[in-house]
Amino acid sequence: MKQEYCQSCGMPMEDVNLYGTEKDGSKSQDYCTYCYEDGNFSKPDETMEEMIETCVPFMKENEMDEEEARKLLNDSLPHLKRWKK
């Protein structure tokens, strides 16, 4: 099975329970439950920079160095569907 990643925060979506929901209640194929619910982003006005600040502490909990986490997010988030210009 192809590894899916949230197209907003980049989190690996390894379990169907991590998938967000569309307006009709179906699972979103693009976004996680933390970023997307009922067909809308949880924080619609959040900027990519704010998303990085939100994600870094969670990545640090998973034994990742803060500098490494920031670099990974800065390198990967601009390529995700939500942040592509």
GROMACS elastic network, one bead per residue, 0.5 to 0.9 nm:
[ bonds ]
;  ai    aj funct       b0    kb
    1     4     6  0.88485   500
    3    12     6  0.70960   500
    3    13     6  0.72983   500
    3    14     6  0.70526   500
    4     7     6  0.88555   500
    4    11     6  0.85691   500
    4    12     6  0.60240   500
    4    13     6  0.54670   500
    4    14     6  0.71251   500
    4    29     6  0.81468   500
    4    30     6  0.79259   500
    5     8     6  0.85824   500
    5     9     6  0.81648   500
    5    10     6  0.52931   500
    5    11     6  0.53950   500
    5    13     6  0.53932   500
    5    14     6  0.83445   500
    5    30     6  0.73876   500
    5    31     6  0.76349   500
    5    32     6  0.80488   500
    6     9     6  0.56738   500
    6    11     6  0.52636   500
    6    12     6  0.64446   500
    6    13     6  0.65388   500
    6    19     6  0.81785   500
    6    29     6  0.84216   500
    6    30     6  0.56841   500
    6    32     6  0.52935   500
    6    35     6  0.82048   500
    6    80     6  0.81026   500
    7    10     6  0.58043   500
    7    11     6  0.82426   500
    7    30     6  0.54465   500
    7    31     6  0.54833   500
    7    32     6  0.80261   500
    7    77     6  0.80596   500
    7    79     6  0.85893   500
    7    81     6  0.52240   500
    7    82     6  0.59409   500
    7    83     6  0.82381   500
    8    11     6  0.82673   500
    8    30     6  0.80860   500
    8    31     6  0.62981   500
    8    32     6  0.79040   500
    8    35     6  0.67453   500
    8    36     6  0.86660   500
    8    41     6  0.89340   500
    8    48     6  0.86656   500
    8    51     6  0.83144   500
    8    77     6  0.73024   500
    8    80     6  0.63405   500
    8    81     6  0.69149   500
    8    82     6  0.52548   500
    8    83     6  0.71293   500
    9    31     6  0.81892   500
    9    32     6  0.80956   500
    9    34     6  0.88875   500
    9    35     6  0.72849   500
    9    48     6  0.87798   500
    9    51     6  0.67517   500
    9    52     6  0.79402   500
    9    55     6  0.72682   500
    9    73     6  0.83841   500
    9    77     6  0.68962   500
    9    80     6  0.82104   500
    9    82     6  0.87945   500
   10    13     6  0.87801   500
   10    31     6  0.88203   500
   10    32     6  0.88823   500
   10    73     6  0.78812   500
   10    76     6  0.74808   500
   10    77     6  0.66646   500
   10    80     6  0.74251   500
   11    32     6  0.75511   500
   11    55     6  0.88991   500
   12    15     6  0.87928   500
   12    18     6  0.87821   500
   12    32     6  0.86830   500
   13    16     6  0.72423   500
   13    17     6  0.84354   500
   13    18     6  0.56757   500
   13    19     6  0.66482   500
   13    31     6  0.85680   500
   13    32     6  0.68102   500
   14    17     6  0.85971   500
   14    18     6  0.72512   500
   14    19     6  0.89657   500
   15    18     6  0.55444   500
   15    19     6  0.74776   500
   16    19     6  0.54987   500
   16    20     6  0.89441   500
   16    27     6  0.80507   500
   17    20     6  0.80330   500
   17    27     6  0.89223   500
   17    32     6  0.87466   500
   17    33     6  0.77235   500
   18    31     6  0.86496   500
   18    32     6  0.54185   500
   18    33     6  0.53616   500
   18    34     6  0.78835   500
   19    27     6  0.58562   500
   19    28     6  0.58863   500
   19    29     6  0.69729   500
   19    30     6  0.78519   500
   19    31     6  0.61845   500
   19    33     6  0.51207   500
   19    34     6  0.85369   500
   19    36     6  0.83226   500
   20    26     6  0.85149   500
   20    27     6  0.57933   500
   20    28     6  0.51520   500
   20    29     6  0.78944   500
   20    30     6  0.80124   500
   20    31     6  0.55093   500
   20    34     6  0.71186   500
   20    35     6  0.71779   500
   20    36     6  0.50238   500
   20    37     6  0.53097   500
   20    38     6  0.77187   500
   20    39     6  0.81990   500
   21    24     6  0.78141   500
   21    25     6  0.55107   500
   21    26     6  0.55490   500
   21    28     6  0.50033   500
   21    29     6  0.87045   500
   21    31     6  0.81501   500
   21    32     6  0.81926   500
   21    33     6  0.69657   500
   21    36     6  0.65638   500
   21    38     6  0.51373   500
   21    39     6  0.60846   500
   21    40     6  0.84798   500
   22    25     6  0.52457   500
   22    26     6  0.53685   500
   22    27     6  0.60979   500
   22    28     6  0.56776   500
   22    36     6  0.80877   500
   22    37     6  0.65458   500
   22    40     6  0.75803   500
   23    26     6  0.74273   500
   23    37     6  0.78575   500
   23    40     6  0.79032   500
   24    27     6  0.88786   500
   24    38     6  0.73350   500
   24    39     6  0.79770   500
   25    28     6  0.88195   500
   25    37     6  0.88661   500
   25    38     6  0.66283   500
   25    39     6  0.84155   500
   26    38     6  0.88130   500
   27    30     6  0.88923   500
   27    31     6  0.88545   500
   28    31     6  0.58023   500
   28    32     6  0.75057   500
   28    33     6  0.86581   500
   28    36     6  0.80817   500
   28    37     6  0.86325   500
   28    39     6  0.80691   500
   29    32     6  0.84224   500
   30    81     6  0.81718   500
   31    34     6  0.82639   500
   31    35     6  0.64126   500
   31    36     6  0.58624   500
   31    37     6  0.87608   500
   31    41     6  0.87436   500
   32    35     6  0.54975   500
   32    36     6  0.59502   500
   32    37     6  0.83218   500
   33    36     6  0.53127   500
   33    37     6  0.61350   500
   33    42     6  0.87894   500
   34    37     6  0.76838   500
   34    41     6  0.86857   500
   34    42     6  0.70635   500
   35    40     6  0.83801   500
   35    41     6  0.55053   500
   35    42     6  0.52177   500
   35    43     6  0.71862   500
   36    39     6  0.65886   500
   36    40     6  0.54806   500
   36    42     6  0.53863   500
   36    43     6  0.84130   500
   37    40     6  0.54766   500
   37    41     6  0.63918   500
   37    42     6  0.65180   500
   38    41     6  0.83975   500
   40    43     6  0.84801   500
   40    44     6  0.74134   500
   41    44     6  0.50248   500
   41    45     6  0.86920   500
   42    46     6  0.89446   500
   43    46     6  0.54168   500
   44    47     6  0.86165   500
   46    49     6  0.81514   500
   46    50     6  0.60385   500
   46    51     6  0.66693   500
   47    50     6  0.51281   500
   47    51     6  0.62604   500
   47    52     6  0.87362   500
   47    83     6  0.86760   500
   48    52     6  0.62921   500
   48    53     6  0.87843   500
   48    74     6  0.88644   500
   48    77     6  0.73745   500
   48    78     6  0.79214   500
   48    82     6  0.89921   500
   48    83     6  0.68470   500
   49    52     6  0.51391   500
   49    53     6  0.64869   500
   49    54     6  0.87916   500
   49    74     6  0.85336   500
   50    53     6  0.50411   500
   50    54     6  0.62363   500
   50    55     6  0.87031   500
   51    55     6  0.61568   500
   51    56     6  0.87106   500
   51    73     6  0.89961   500
   51    77     6  0.89325   500
   52    55     6  0.51314   500
   52    56     6  0.61082   500
   52    69     6  0.88347   500
   52    70     6  0.69697   500
   52    73     6  0.62730   500
   52    74     6  0.74939   500
   52    77     6  0.83272   500
   53    56     6  0.56201   500
   53    57     6  0.76137   500
   53    70     6  0.84202   500
   54    57     6  0.67734   500
   54    58     6  0.77789   500
   55    58     6  0.54738   500
   55    59     6  0.63846   500
   55    60     6  0.88143   500
   55    69     6  0.83788   500
   55    70     6  0.87552   500
   55    73     6  0.81886   500
   56    59     6  0.51303   500
   56    60     6  0.61879   500
   56    61     6  0.87581   500
   56    64     6  0.88328   500
   56    66     6  0.65352   500
   56    69     6  0.59188   500
   56    70     6  0.65159   500
   56    73     6  0.82226   500
   57    60     6  0.50214   500
   57    61     6  0.63537   500
   57    62     6  0.89080   500
   57    66     6  0.78517   500
   57    69     6  0.88440   500
   58    61     6  0.50786   500
   58    62     6  0.67018   500
   58    64     6  0.89548   500
   59    62     6  0.51177   500
   59    63     6  0.69391   500
   59    64     6  0.56321   500
   59    65     6  0.79700   500
   59    66     6  0.77474   500
   59    69     6  0.62858   500
   60    63     6  0.52427   500
   60    65     6  0.59839   500
   60    66     6  0.61030   500
   60    69     6  0.73208   500
   61    64     6  0.70921   500
   64    67     6  0.84854   500
   64    68     6  0.66824   500
   64    69     6  0.62367   500
   65    68     6  0.51718   500
   65    69     6  0.60960   500
   65    70     6  0.86799   500
   66    69     6  0.50233   500
   66    70     6  0.61603   500
   66    71     6  0.86058   500
   67    70     6  0.51927   500
   67    71     6  0.62141   500
   67    72     6  0.86459   500
   68    71     6  0.51626   500
   68    72     6  0.61426   500
   68    73     6  0.86428   500
   69    72     6  0.51706   500
   69    73     6  0.61787   500
   69    74     6  0.85372   500
   70    73     6  0.51875   500
   70    74     6  0.59734   500
   70    75     6  0.84359   500
   71    74     6  0.51180   500
   71    75     6  0.60114   500
   71    76     6  0.85017   500
   72    75     6  0.51687   500
   72    76     6  0.60051   500
   72    77     6  0.82906   500
   73    76     6  0.51508   500
   73    77     6  0.54960   500
   73    78     6  0.84187   500
   74    77     6  0.59596   500
   74    78     6  0.70683   500
   75    78     6  0.68359   500
   75    79     6  0.79713   500
   76    79     6  0.56816   500
   76    80     6  0.70291   500
   77    80     6  0.53178   500
   77    81     6  0.86676   500
   77    82     6  0.84840   500
   77    83     6  0.66580   500
   77    84     6  0.84091   500
   78    81     6  0.82344   500
   78    82     6  0.83441   500
   78    83     6  0.53062   500
   78    84     6  0.56845   500
   78    85     6  0.82476   500
   79    82     6  0.84744   500
   79    83     6  0.67647   500
   79    84     6  0.57360   500
   80    83     6  0.56444   500
   80    84     6  0.60460   500
   81    84     6  0.54956   500
   81    85     6  0.88046   500
   82    85     6  0.85448   500
